[in-house]
Amino acid sequence: MTNEKQDILVDISDDDLPKLLEMYDKHKDWAPTAYSTILTGIEWKRKSKEKYTTFMSPHSCWREDGTFFVLVTCHCFDIFIFSLDDTGKNIYEGILKTRRFNPGEFKDRDSWFYMVHNKFYPIVSKAIKDKGWTSTADIHYDMYSIPREQALKFDTECPPDVYIKPLDKSAAHQISSVWPHNYNNSHKYVALLIEMNGGFGVYLKSTDELAAWVLLSAMGQLTILQTAEGHQKKGYASLITKYISRKLAKKGYNASGGIIHGNYSSKAMFEKIGFRNLGMGTYIVFAKATDRNIMDP
């Protein structure tokens, strides 16, 4: 990244992030990704001195219209953008005029405009084109979320042969090794998510074997939801999804996650337990497009 001095994108201070979160509080039901991204950013900054996330706003306009950019650099390169202004004019100007990042500058890892809301997708796409950047893929997804009141009622009692406990970083290698979209050193990415956000696993009582797991992304959404080989179709994915959704509901916000078009089994599972489809969004991909999962459960 280039120096932020005199750039259109101005850092949002750590002290101001709670104010930004408050602006989005009444919008968290229809924009759960924006809310969880800010909340997760605040929590990460409290937990670590490492600058994994950088919050920015075009000419500090977040105070008027809630427009913010987040750059996440933790064994990844993700850019998340949102605004309470439906015109997205400051999103467009921010992308077009900034010199603080270039999605193609990291050749050893992929780059994303992450979970672009459908209302801002045409604006972001135009800004990228006018900027002269070249993306490699636009991957569409459906955003699913569950109301807090409903998640609090989930029955998360385990079958007699398994138990649930928080994941330990020691599980990162196992999780990464069977992750269909793993990449070089992706276990470090997994370990960081476990360290900063937690995550939960379903374990067999007889052997303490890890049979299923779910993590939270750097934006606070459900991610890397998987069942180990030989343990599918036992309801473990539904159980662990309910479990983490109830945990998030107790923290005061809705669990959410993006499911890529065509992943019918994940959609069916989420809808069966009560998740709602909030509409479409897009991952805009640059560089090494096939090296990392796009947060698809």
C-alpha positions as CSV (number, residue, x, y, z in Angstrom):
1,M,0.0,0.0,0.0
2,T,1.1,3.6,-0.6
3,N,1.2,6.2,2.0
4,E,-2.2,7.5,3.1
5,K,-1.1,11.2,3.2
6,Q,-3.3,13.3,1.0
7,D,-5.1,10.3,-0.4
8,I,-8.9,10.3,-0.9
9,L,-9.1,7.3,1.5
10,V,-8.5,8.5,5.0
11,D,-8.0,6.1,7.9
12,I,-10.9,5.7,10.3
13,S,-9.4,5.8,13.8
14,D,-9.8,3.0,16.2
15,D,-11.7,5.4,18.5
16,D,-14.2,6.2,15.7
17,L,-15.0,2.6,14.8
18,P,-17.6,2.2,17.6
19,K,-19.4,5.3,16.2
20,L,-19.4,3.6,12.7
21,L,-20.8,0.5,14.3
22,E,-23.5,2.5,16.0
23,M,-24.5,3.9,12.6
24,Y,-25.0,0.4,11.2
25,D,-26.7,-1.0,14.3
26,K,-30.2,-0.3,12.9
27,H,-29.3,-1.8,9.6
28,K,-27.7,-5.0,10.8
29,D,-30.7,-7.2,9.8
30,W,-30.5,-6.3,6.1
31,A,-26.8,-5.6,6.0
32,P,-25.3,-8.2,8.4
33,T,-22.0,-8.4,6.5
34,A,-21.3,-4.7,7.0
35,Y,-22.2,-4.8,10.7
36,S,-20.2,-8.0,11.5
37,T,-17.2,-6.6,9.5
38,I,-17.0,-3.5,11.7
39,L,-17.6,-5.4,14.9
40,T,-15.0,-8.0,14.0
41,G,-12.5,-5.2,13.1
42,I,-13.0,-3.6,16.5
43,E,-12.5,-7.0,18.3
44,W,-9.4,-7.8,16.3
45,K,-7.8,-4.4,17.1
46,R,-8.5,-5.0,20.8
47,K,-6.9,-8.4,20.7
48,S,-3.8,-7.7,18.8
49,K,-1.3,-4.9,18.0
50,E,-0.9,-6.4,14.5
51,K,-2.6,-4.3,11.8
52,Y,-4.6,-7.0,10.1
53,T,-7.4,-4.6,9.0
54,T,-7.3,-1.0,7.9
55,F,-10.6,0.9,7.9
56,M,-10.8,3.9,5.5
57,S,-13.4,6.3,4.2
58,P,-13.3,8.7,1.2
59,H,-12.5,12.2,2.7
60,S,-13.9,10.8,6.0
61,C,-17.5,10.8,4.5
62,W,-18.5,7.9,6.7
63,R,-19.7,10.5,9.2
64,E,-22.4,11.6,6.7
65,D,-23.2,8.5,4.7
66,G,-21.5,5.5,6.3
67,T,-19.2,4.8,3.4
68,F,-16.2,2.7,4.5
69,F,-13.5,0.6,2.9
70,V,-11.7,-2.2,4.8
71,L,-8.5,-3.7,3.6
72,V,-7.7,-7.1,5.2
73,T,-4.2,-8.4,4.9
74,C,-3.9,-11.6,7.0
75,H,-2.5,-14.2,4.6
76,C,-5.0,-12.8,2.1
77,F,-5.8,-9.5,0.4
78,D,-9.5,-8.7,0.8
79,I,-11.2,-5.3,0.2
80,F,-14.7,-4.9,1.7
81,I,-16.8,-1.8,0.8
82,F,-20.2,-0.6,2.0
83,S,-22.3,2.5,2.3
84,L,-25.6,3.7,3.6
85,D,-25.9,5.9,0.5
86,D,-27.6,3.9,-2.3
87,T,-26.0,6.0,-5.0
88,G,-22.6,4.8,-4.0
89,K,-21.0,7.9,-5.4
90,N,-18.3,8.0,-2.7
91,I,-17.6,4.3,-3.3
92,Y,-16.9,5.1,-6.9
93,E,-14.7,8.1,-6.1
94,G,-12.8,6.2,-3.5
95,I,-11.9,3.4,-5.8
96,L,-11.1,5.6,-8.8
97,K,-8.9,8.1,-7.0
98,T,-7.1,6.1,-4.3
99,R,-3.5,5.1,-4.6
100,R,-3.4,3.2,-1.3
101,F,-3.9,-0.2,-2.8
102,N,-3.9,-2.1,-6.0
103,P,-5.5,-5.6,-6.1
104,G,-2.9,-6.9,-8.5
105,E,0.2,-5.8,-6.5
106,F,0.4,-9.1,-4.5
107,K,1.4,-11.7,-6.9
108,D,1.9,-14.4,-4.3
109,R,-1.7,-14.3,-3.1
110,D,-5.1,-13.7,-4.5
111,S,-7.0,-10.4,-4.2
112,W,-10.7,-9.8,-3.8
113,F,-13.4,-7.2,-3.7
114,Y,-15.1,-9.2,-1.0
115,M,-18.9,-9.7,-0.9
116,V,-19.9,-6.7,-3.0
117,H,-23.6,-6.0,-2.3
118,N,-25.8,-6.3,-5.3
119,K,-26.8,-2.6,-5.1
120,F,-23.1,-1.5,-5.3
121,Y,-21.9,-4.2,-7.8
122,P,-22.4,-2.0,-11.0
123,I,-20.7,0.9,-9.3
124,V,-17.7,-1.1,-8.1
125,S,-17.4,-2.8,-11.6
126,K,-17.5,0.6,-13.3
127,A,-14.9,2.1,-11.0
128,I,-12.6,-0.9,-11.5
129,K,-12.9,-0.6,-15.3
130,D,-12.4,3.2,-15.2
131,K,-9.4,2.7,-13.0
132,G,-7.8,0.4,-15.5
133,W,-7.7,-2.6,-13.3
134,T,-8.4,-6.0,-14.8
135,S,-10.3,-8.6,-12.7
136,T,-10.1,-12.3,-13.5
137,A,-13.6,-13.5,-12.4
138,D,-16.9,-12.2,-11.0
139,I,-18.3,-14.9,-8.7
140,H,-21.9,-14.5,-7.6
141,Y,-23.3,-15.7,-4.3
142,D,-26.4,-15.5,-2.2
143,M,-26.2,-14.0,1.3
144,Y,-27.9,-16.1,3.9
145,S,-28.7,-14.9,7.5
146,I,-30.8,-16.0,10.5
147,P,-32.6,-13.6,12.8
148,R,-31.1,-13.4,16.3
149,E,-34.5,-14.2,17.9
150,Q,-34.7,-17.4,15.9
151,A,-31.1,-18.5,16.4
152,L,-31.5,-18.1,20.2
153,K,-34.2,-20.8,20.1
154,F,-31.9,-23.4,18.3
155,D,-31.7,-26.8,20.0
156,T,-27.9,-27.4,20.1
157,E,-28.0,-30.6,22.2
158,C,-25.5,-33.1,20.8
159,P,-26.2,-36.7,19.8
160,P,-24.8,-39.1,22.5
161,D,-21.7,-40.0,20.5
162,V,-20.3,-36.5,19.9
163,Y,-19.6,-33.3,21.7
164,I,-18.8,-29.7,20.7
165,K,-15.9,-27.6,21.9
166,P,-13.9,-24.5,20.7
167,L,-11.3,-25.2,18.0
168,D,-7.6,-25.0,18.9
169,K,-5.0,-23.7,16.5
170,S,-3.5,-27.2,16.5
171,A,-6.4,-28.2,14.3
172,A,-5.4,-25.7,11.6
173,H,-3.3,-28.2,9.6
174,Q,-6.0,-30.8,9.5
175,I,-8.7,-28.2,8.5
176,S,-6.5,-26.7,5.8
177,S,-5.3,-30.1,4.4
178,V,-8.9,-31.1,3.5
179,W,-10.2,-27.7,2.6
180,P,-11.0,-28.1,-1.1
181,H,-9.5,-24.6,-1.9
182,N,-6.4,-24.7,0.3
183,Y,-3.3,-22.9,-0.9
184,N,0.4,-22.5,0.1
185,N,0.5,-21.9,3.8
186,S,-3.3,-21.7,4.1
187,H,-3.0,-23.3,7.5
188,K,-1.6,-20.0,8.7
189,Y,-4.8,-18.3,7.6
190,V,-6.9,-20.9,9.3
191,A,-4.8,-20.7,12.5
192,L,-5.2,-16.9,12.5
193,L,-9.0,-17.1,12.2
194,I,-9.1,-19.6,15.0
195,E,-6.9,-17.4,17.2
196,M,-8.8,-14.2,16.5
197,N,-12.4,-15.4,16.0
198,G,-12.6,-18.8,17.6
199,G,-14.5,-21.5,15.8
200,F,-16.1,-24.8,16.9
201,G,-15.7,-28.4,16.2
202,V,-17.8,-31.6,16.5
203,Y,-15.7,-34.3,18.1
204,L,-16.4,-38.0,18.5
205,K,-16.6,-39.1,22.2
206,S,-15.0,-42.4,21.5
207,T,-11.8,-41.1,19.9
208,D,-11.8,-37.3,20.3
209,E,-11.6,-37.2,16.5
210,L,-12.6,-33.9,14.9
211,A,-15.6,-34.7,12.6
212,A,-16.9,-31.3,11.6
213,W,-16.0,-27.6,12.0
214,V,-16.9,-24.0,11.3
215,L,-14.9,-20.8,11.5
216,L,-15.7,-17.1,11.2
217,S,-14.0,-15.1,8.5
218,A,-12.1,-11.8,9.0
219,M,-15.4,-10.1,8.3
220,G,-17.3,-12.2,10.9
221,Q,-19.3,-14.5,8.6
222,L,-19.5,-18.2,8.8
223,T,-16.8,-19.8,6.7
224,I,-14.9,-23.1,6.1
225,L,-17.9,-25.1,7.2
226,Q,-17.0,-28.7,6.5
227,T,-17.6,-32.3,7.6
228,A,-14.7,-34.7,7.6
229,E,-14.6,-37.7,5.2
230,G,-16.7,-40.6,6.5
231,H,-18.9,-38.4,8.8
232,Q,-21.2,-36.8,6.2
233,K,-25.0,-37.1,6.3
234,K,-25.0,-37.3,10.1
235,G,-26.4,-33.8,10.7
236,Y,-23.1,-32.5,12.0
237,A,-23.0,-29.5,9.7
238,S,-26.5,-28.4,10.8
239,L,-25.6,-28.9,14.4
240,I,-22.4,-26.8,14.3
241,T,-24.1,-24.1,12.2
242,K,-26.9,-23.9,14.8
243,Y,-24.3,-23.8,17.6
244,I,-22.2,-20.9,16.2
245,S,-25.3,-19.0,15.1
246,R,-26.7,-19.2,18.7
247,K,-23.4,-17.9,20.0
248,L,-23.4,-15.0,17.6
249,A,-27.0,-14.2,18.5
250,K,-26.1,-14.0,22.2
251,K,-23.5,-11.4,21.1
252,G,-26.3,-9.4,19.6
253,Y,-26.2,-9.9,15.9
254,N,-27.3,-12.2,13.1
255,A,-25.2,-15.0,11.8
256,S,-24.6,-14.8,8.1
257,G,-22.6,-16.4,5.3
258,G,-22.3,-16.3,1.5
259,I,-23.1,-19.4,-0.6
260,I,-21.9,-19.5,-4.1
261,H,-24.4,-20.0,-6.9
262,G,-24.6,-23.7,-7.6
263,N,-23.9,-25.0,-4.1
264,Y,-27.3,-26.5,-3.7
265,S,-26.5,-28.7,-0.8
266,S,-25.4,-25.8,1.4
267,K,-28.4,-23.7,0.4
268,A,-30.7,-26.6,1.2
269,M,-29.1,-27.1,4.6
270,F,-29.2,-23.4,5.5
271,E,-32.8,-23.0,4.4
272,K,-33.9,-26.1,6.3
273,I,-32.7,-24.7,9.6
274,G,-34.2,-21.3,9.0
275,F,-31.7,-19.1,7.3
276,R,-33.1,-16.5,4.9
277,N,-31.8,-15.5,1.5
278,L,-31.1,-11.7,1.6
279,G,-30.2,-11.4,-2.0
280,M,-27.2,-11.6,-4.3
281,G,-23.7,-10.3,-4.1
282,T,-20.4,-10.8,-5.9
283,Y,-16.8,-11.6,-5.2
284,I,-14.7,-9.7,-7.8
285,V,-11.4,-11.6,-8.1
286,F,-8.0,-10.6,-9.1
287,A,-4.7,-12.5,-9.6
288,K,-4.6,-16.0,-8.2
289,A,-8.3,-16.7,-8.4
290,T,-8.2,-20.5,-7.8
291,D,-5.8,-20.5,-4.8
292,R,-8.2,-19.7,-2.0
293,N,-11.8,-20.4,-1.1
294,I,-14.3,-17.5,-1.4
295,M,-15.8,-18.0,2.0
296,D,-18.4,-20.4,0.6
297,P,-19.6,-22.7,3.4
